Amino acid sequence: MALSGLDIYKLLPKTNCRECGFVTCLAFAMQLAKKAVSVEKCPHIKEDVKMQLEASSLPPVKLITFGEGDNKLEIGNETVLFRHEEKFHHPCGIGFIIEDSATDAEIKTKLGKINQLKFERVGQQIKVNLVAIKQKKDKIRFAEAVRLATENSSLAYVLMSEDPEALRAALEFCAVKKPLIYRATAKNAAEISKLAQEFKVPVVASAVNLEEMAALTKELNNQGVSDIVLDTGSKSVKDKIWDLTQIRRLALKKSKRSLGFPVLSIIDTADPYEEIMEAATYIAKYAGIILLSGIESWQILSLLTLRQNIYTDPQKPLQIEPKLYQIGATSDKSPLLITTNFSLTYYTVLGEVEASKIPSYILSVDTEGMSVLTAWAAEKFTADKIADSMNKVDIGDMLAHKSLIIPGYVAVISGDLEDKTGWQIIVGPKEAAGIPSFLKNL
Ligand code: SF4
């Protein structure tokens, strides 16, 4: 766990000799806590204290990277239990298991579908991240399936095999894509460690309980493997959540380095609804990777949406540029709607305006990313702010009318806004879903 400035100060020589460039040891400690200076700047710190300080500055959950190029996946490096405390940093990777017992044609068809699982939501592209090839046949078929997959999808890969020789056969040609290899157990840790070091790839450590897991990661560390992802095996949702929560708590609150790694969860159920509910549960708490079988768009879009929401910084709502947007082939007679620059609000309004098929203008006011009612309550969506936004874009020169449609929830500002702008204020629907019929009847 990271030490505070005062914790660090207690470990320093407290001579205020200034050799580090700071006037006092306390000033140096404060900078060290902010990671603004290196511990090496003080020549008087004892070796054991130095090691303690260096260890405290490591992230409690190690950052693990695999895959390549645009599909490189970074997981871990999380610092909090609850996103309102700060934010979650590295979104959980979402991937799919394909068994090598499938025919080449089946593998290609599945990969084709997986490659299409990309969506645009609130102005961001959201997509799946990885493919796991699981060995069911011999090592030659496993390597063939991995080759076929890597030729047909550039996503990140997990190689799933109990056989080190099968993993080696696949790594011989695909190590350059930096796959994650699954899995090291107490039985094969030595062989898997050798592979991980030879091919410079991260490893999944697999043990059913946390004591065994801690012992296994220590063994892997002793053998020179530090890029590790944890897997506590197939369990009930209740037990899995317990594992995921305990691992995160022990890493963050108890500085248990042997469990300070992201966790992989495999969803193992034939029911597509259960599969998605389970996956959603693990995304919320605290999986680094989830592997599924279902690849239907309706399943994946819901998970990607959930992940996008959870990994958005709660203190920085998704925002769009506050400006005038032209929707369709507008003219000087087109209606003008006003809304906030909170992405979700804007894109919801946009979708409904597009659905109305009536070319319109949408003026997005800078409300620092707040939605309509929140912004109004925080005095960020007031008559003054709206009038300012209208003046900035010279909207009066663009339109042959002087009518402004405001969201129904802020009908209360109509009078004030009319006084400030001199425009006719039309109160629109409260819910965006009412916009199409509203515009058609305007
Ligand atoms: Fe303190 Fe070390 Fe800096 Fe001297 S060099 S002031 S002992 S922190």
Boltz pocket constraint, residues with backbone or C-beta under 6 A from the ligand:
constraints:
  - pocket:
      binder: B
      contacts: [[A, 12], [A, 13], [A, 14], [A, 15], [A, 16], [A, 17], [A, 18], [A, 19], [A, 20], [A, 21], [A, 22], [A, 23], [A, 24], [A, 25], [A, 28], [A, 41], [A, 42], [A, 43], [A, 44], [A, 45]]
      max_distance: 6.0
